[in-house]
Amino acid sequence: MTSGVDEMRVIELETRLTYQEAAMQELSDALAHQQKVIDRLGAELDALRQQVRAQAQFNIASSSEETPPPHY
């Protein structure tokens, strides 16, 4: 009788292990996907920073070229 109980416990443990392995693979896949998204967003952010810097060079006038505020 002990053998039957032991066999049931082994089957239960193997079943749990199988589900845990599947869950770990699913989490690993999700993590890999999120890292790709983070990398893509970082590249987009770098590109936007470069665009802003490039535009800022052309849009900012020197202080001698600035018109005075209306209250002067």
N, C-alpha and C positions, 0 to 999 in steps of 0.2 A: 504494500500500500504506500509505503514511503516513496518507492520508485515512481509511482504515478503522480504523486504530489510534486516530487522533484522535477519530473518531466514537464508538468504544467507550469511550474515556476520558470523553468528554462525557456519554454515557449513564450510565456508572458514577457520575460526579459528580452528575448530576441525580437519580439514584436515591438516593444518600446524602443529598442535600439534602432530598428529599421525606421520608425517614425522620427526619432531624434536625428538620425543621419539625413533623412529627407528634409527636415526642418533646417538643419545646419546648412545644407546645400542651397536651400531657398534663401536663407539669410545671406549666405555668401554671394549668391547671384545678385541680390538686391544691393548689397554693399558695393559690389563691382560696378553696377549700373549707376549708383549714386556718385561714385568716384568719377566716372566718366562725365556725368552731368556737372560736377564741381569743376573738373578740369576745363570743360567747354565754357562754363560761365566765367572762370578765371581768365581764359583767353579773350572772351568777349569784353570783359572789364578792362583788360590791358589795351585792347583795340579802342575802346571808348575813351580811355584816358589819353591815348595818343591823339585821337581826334580833337578832344577838348584842348589839349595843349597846342595843337596846330592851329586851331581856330582862335585861341586866345592871343596868339602872336599877332594876328591880323586885326583883331577886333578892339584891342586896347590902345588907346591913344596916349601919347605922352602927356604929362601934366601941363606943358605949355600949349598943347593943342586942345585941351579940354575947355569947353565953354564954361564960364562961371555959372553958378546956380542962380536962379531967378531973383533971389533976395539981394543980390549985389548991385 
